[in-house]
Amino acid sequence: MRVDFDPEAMPGADFYRFLTSVVIPRPIAWISTVTPDGSTENLAPHSFFSIASTDPPIVQFTSIGRKDSLRNVEDTGEFVVNFSSEPLLQLINATATDFPRSVSEFDFAGIDREPSLRVRPPRVAASPVVLECRSHTTLRMGNSTLVFGRVLHAAVHEDHIVEGRPGSARLLPLTKLGGDEWGTLGEVLHLSRIPYEEPRPQGLGTVAVTASRCA
């Protein structure tokens, strides 16, 4: 027997908690921005984050309400996505507080910066991967704003690269689950994509699945 949840009959905050408990795990974009006058560098995690396009490379994060990240992107047209890695959990959580725009989360949490190459907002020095972005489009939808940014430059710490690209076991990605729950990489499954063949065989046969647990 299923339990029904009707978004039309529930307070919005309650259905928000439901959605964020079932759309899991969610990658976390740790977004750094700067105020228009350059006086304050802000940093905040956003767990509604994905790739919007690969050519050109565009990533997307969602601001629920008008957060400082959104205001700064609208005013400056720039932001940096800093990869959220498991060793950075406490720092990421510390920057999730709803500070005034005039307060720098970098300074509050004691987070080291490094300069970006193509945009004004700084990078998080300890983040293994950074994506420097220029605002492409913003789209208002309900109580949220989708922010699309074209990736102008990407940089990866060299010890996180395996066979020419970032390796998940070395990145140790951190994800958001429901409520106050966070997720880590855990077990990784390796499964090859099945090519289309004509005529199709009867049944898929045996598909090999291998699993490895990251150290």
N, C-alpha and C positions, 0 to 999 in steps of 0.2 A: 504494500500500500504506500502510495506517495503522499507527501505533505505539500499542499498547494500554497504558492506565494503569488498574490495578485498585486502588481505594482500600482494599479489604480486604486486599490483599497488600503494601501500601506503608506505611512509617512515616508517621505523621500529618504530620510536618514536611515530608516530601517531597511529599505530596499538597497540602499548603497552598501550597507553592511552585508546583505545577502550576496550582492553581485561580487564584492571583493573577496568573499569567501569561496566562490565557485570559479571565478576567473583567476586561476592560480596555476603555477607560480607566475609572478609578474617581474620582469627585469626592472631594475631601478636606475633611472637616469639621474645622476647627481649633477644638477645644473648650476653652473657658475655664471653670474652676470655682473654687470656694473651699472651704477646709476649714471644718468646722462652727464652729470658734472664730474664724474670720475671719483667722487669722494668716498663711495662705499661699494665694496665688492661683496655681493651676496652669494650664498650657496645653499641649495635646498634639494632634497630628494623628491623625485616624482616617479611613482610606480605605474603610471599609465604611459607606457613608453614602447615604441616599436620603430621598425623601418617602414617608410612610406614609399620609397622608390630606390632602385639601385642604379639607374642611369637616367638622369643625374642622381648622385647619392643624396637622398633626403631622409632625415630621421624626424620623428614626431613625438612630442610629449604633450600631455593634457594638464592644464591648470584648472582645478575645480575652484571656482571663484576667481577673484583677481589677486593672485599671489604676487609677491615681489618679483619673482622670476619673469612672469608675464609682463608686468609693467616695464621692467628693464628691457626686455626684448622689444616691446613695442616702441620704446623711446630710443633705443640704440641700434636695434637690428642685429644684435650679436649675442651668442651664448656658446658655452662649452659643455659638452656632455662628458663627465668624468665617470669612468667605469666603477661600479660599486662592487668591491671585492670583500670577501669574508673578513679579512683582518681589519677592515675599516668600519666594521659594524657600529662600534660605539661612537665613532666620530659622525657617521652618517645619521644615526639616531639623534645625536646632539644638535644637528643642523635642521631637524624636522620641526623644531619649536617655531611657533608663529611670532617671530621677532618683528619689531618695527623695521621699516625699510632702511632707516638710518643706522641700524646695527649690522655690522659685518659678522656673519657666521664664521668666517675664516678666523677673525680675531677672537670671538667668543670661545670657540672650541680649540683654539691654538693649532690651526691647520696650516701647514706650510704651503705656500704658493710657489708656482713657477710661471714665468711669462709664456704667453701663447705666441705663436708665430704669425698668425694671420688675423687675429681678432684682439680686441682690448681686454675682455674678461680673462682673468688668470686661470691657469689649470691648478688642479690639486696635485701637488708634487708626488704624493704617494700612490696616486691612482695608476694602475698598470696600463690603461688605454685612455686616450683623450680624443674627442672629436670636436674640432673647432668649426663652428657653424655660423652661417649668415641667415637671417630670417628670410624664408621664402614666401610663406602665407600664414595667416592666422584665420581660424574659422570658429565663430561662435556657435555653440550647439547647446541648447538648454542652459544649465547653470555652469557650463564649462567652456573653455577655449582650447582648441587644438592648435598647437604651435608647430609649424613645419620649418625645418632648417636645412639648408643645403650644406653638406659637409665640404668645407674648403681645405681642411688638412686633418690628418690623423697621425697620431704618434703612439708608439708602444714601447714599453721598457723591453730591452733586448732579451732579458732572461725569461720573458713570457712568450717568446716565439718558438714554435715547434714546426719544422718542415715548412717554413716560409709564412706562417700565419699564426695569430694568437692561439695558444692551446688552452682548452677549457680547464684542464687539470691544474695548470699553472695560474690561470686567472682567478680561480676559486670564486665564481660569480655568486653574488648574494641576491636573493629574490624576496619579494614580499608576498605573504599569504594573507589569510583573513585576520582581522583584529590586530593584536599585537604580535602575531606570529611572523617569523622570518624563515626563509629557507636557504639551504646551502646545496652544493652540487650533488652530493651523494653518489648513487650508482649511475653509471653512464652506459646506455645500451647502444650497441653498434648494429645497424640493420641496413643492408644495401637496398636501394630503390629497385623495384621490379620493373624491368623494361617491358614495353608493350610488344607482344608478338602476334602475328596473324598467320594461321588461325589461332585463337586462344586455346591453350590446353584445358582439359577438363580438370577444374580445381587448380589451386595454386601449388599443390604439392608441398614439399617440405621447405620451409623458409628458415634459414639459419639465423639465429639471434644470439649474439654474444654480449656478455655484460662484463664490465670492469668497474671496480670500485677505486675511485681516485684516492690517492694517499693524502 
